Amino acid sequence: MAGGKETPRQKMIGMMYLVLTALLALNVSKSILDAFVAVNESLETTTGAFTEKNSTTYVDFKASYEENKAKTEKWYNQALEVQKASNDLYDFVNKMKAKMLGKTEGVEDYESLIAPGPLGVDTVWSVKYANGKDNYDVPGQCIGLADPSAVKDMPDGIDAKNLRANIEGYREKLLTMLPEGHLVANSIKEVFAMESRMEHDLEVSWEVGNFYHAPLAACITHLSKLQADIRNAEADMVKYFYSQVDAASFKFNKLEPAVIANSSYILQGDTFRCKVFLAAFDTTQQPSITFAPTYKDSSDAGVTFGEDTIPVNISNGMGVINMPASSEGLFSLKGVIKLKGPDGGMMDFPVQTAYQVARPSLTVSATKMNVFYKGVDNPVSISVPGMPADKVRPSISNGSISKGKDGYVVRVKSGNKATVSVSGTLPDGTSKAMGKVEFRVKSVPDPKPYFGGKSTADETIQKKQLTAAQGVIAKMENFDFDLKFTVVGFKLTMIVGGAPIEKKSTSNRLTGDMKTMLKKAKPGQKVYIEGIKARGPDGTVRKLGGLAFKVK
């Protein structure tokens, strides 16, 4: 790029490009066009080198990001923005190169020409082999420059006007990411300047000045130079962002102590664990760390401790405390970290933390009874004293358990036992088993069939009860759950004229034939209701046996 950042090779290519442009104004021979082809190949080679260099930088940048996201994220994300913007503009320029080549050589599907060329970059179809590299008309016309006084928009959007707009947008995006007056910013302004120029006392726009009535070889070479500038600008931007990662690092001008405990809620028998360190610490300088249940802070004598200090293991600038939790209660620890300051004197940093020790405890109670019934929702209350409800994690060995309106709901389908296990998430994010409770698993008892208010315990039925009945119902008796069973079929049998007459129903209702037959029943006659089937809330159908009544 400009601004003193170009290599000798880039300066040479730029000078050749300017000389060739000047010679074109003199309408020189095709040998000059061949020289443009040579410059174009050099530019494509340079672009390939920039692309490879940028890829390496992105790999290094990503590695730094994954190693220290908090430190690198801002600059890495901006580098990815520049990468996308550069690729978008680069691809647009490549489409324009393909369009100029395709239209000049008679290839209508010009996008089919876009592919890596011999140099490994998007040389599409090299201008070196174009028959019309001296064509002055088609390259400009196909990008909206048939009339220099009226630059047109082309239907496919690949035109000089959009090229200029995209370059200006790219330039402004990059400039917003740089400090005003920065060397890279000044270079970007210069390289991507879209200024008009004066020719024969006439103001000529950037588009017309670069592409109108210019031969194909010159147009392609100019676009290749633009692609090299894009990759070079991208390289400068990413290099700038990478340099800012360390520039934004904290310089240890402010030191603050930090205490990180694995958990502030400790179960009796467990061990309290915490890490004590300076937020900005130096692994080559070991601090002095002292902790005790209480301490005295005197402005004259500094921080002093009694004899009940707690051992602190110090390594790599970090202190680690491991203290058994022998009794229940809320405990606090206070201490001081001593570190040699920049002036050589010792600096004190008071620090404190607190933790709670509790006895392991678990409460699991079925809200109905100490049993789970198959196929129904079993309400269950689960809690762990001292632990918030949202930190309690129950599971079940047989069936499923889910959060309900007033606790949890257990559903089981089979088996004889189910074990509810509970774990809890401690403040440090670790999980701890709190215990488990075993439950019996039983099937819901069968309901009792009823007809005309009579059930299996009844032997007789009055004629008026018989004729008033509408069907068979199933009732749950002496059961804590409010369950509904629906009769889905039964048979009605009577002895009429010495022969049994049987009628069937596929619901819980008497059919018309059944009602007619019951009206003919006489005292002393037997009525049989058999094959009663009922569907439960779990969808299963149960056989409930039958009823037998003597008509009174």
Secondary structure as GFF3:
##gff-version 3
##sequence-region A 1 552
A	DSSP	alpha_helix	8	25	.	.	.	ID=ss1
A	DSSP	alpha_helix	30	67	.	.	.	ID=ss2
A	DSSP	alpha_helix	69	105	.	.	.	ID=ss3
A	DSSP	three_ten_helix	110	113	.	.	.	ID=ss4
A	DSSP	three_ten_helix	127	129	.	.	.	ID=ss5
A	DSSP	alpha_helix	138	141	.	.	.	ID=ss6
A	DSSP	alpha_helix	160	176	.	.	.	ID=ss7
A	DSSP	alpha_helix	183	191	.	.	.	ID=ss8
A	DSSP	beta_strand	197	199	.	.	.	ID=ss9
A	DSSP	beta_strand	202	204	.	.	.	ID=ss10
A	DSSP	alpha_helix	206	211	.	.	.	ID=ss11
A	DSSP	alpha_helix	216	247	.	.	.	ID=ss12
A	DSSP	beta_strand	257	261	.	.	.	ID=ss13
A	DSSP	beta_strand	265	267	.	.	.	ID=ss14
A	DSSP	beta_strand	271	278	.	.	.	ID=ss15
A	DSSP	beta_strand	288	292	.	.	.	ID=ss16
A	DSSP	beta_strand	296	298	.	.	.	ID=ss17
A	DSSP	beta_strand	302	304	.	.	.	ID=ss18
A	DSSP	beta_strand	313	315	.	.	.	ID=ss19
A	DSSP	beta_strand	318	324	.	.	.	ID=ss20
A	DSSP	beta_strand	329	340	.	.	.	ID=ss21
A	DSSP	beta_strand	346	358	.	.	.	ID=ss22
A	DSSP	beta_strand	363	366	.	.	.	ID=ss23
A	DSSP	beta_strand	371	373	.	.	.	ID=ss24
A	DSSP	beta_strand	378	383	.	.	.	ID=ss25
A	DSSP	three_ten_helix	389	391	.	.	.	ID=ss26
A	DSSP	beta_strand	392	396	.	.	.	ID=ss27
A	DSSP	beta_strand	400	404	.	.	.	ID=ss28
A	DSSP	beta_strand	407	411	.	.	.	ID=ss29
A	DSSP	beta_strand	417	425	.	.	.	ID=ss30
A	DSSP	beta_strand	431	442	.	.	.	ID=ss31
A	DSSP	beta_strand	448	451	.	.	.	ID=ss32
A	DSSP	beta_strand	460	461	.	.	.	ID=ss33
A	DSSP	alpha_helix	463	468	.	.	.	ID=ss34
A	DSSP	beta_strand	472	475	.	.	.	ID=ss35
A	DSSP	beta_strand	486	496	.	.	.	ID=ss36
A	DSSP	beta_strand	499	505	.	.	.	ID=ss37
A	DSSP	alpha_helix	512	519	.	.	.	ID=ss38
A	DSSP	beta_strand	526	535	.	.	.	ID=ss39
A	DSSP	beta_strand	541	543	.	.	.	ID=ss40
A	DSSP	beta_strand	547	551	.	.	.	ID=ss41
###
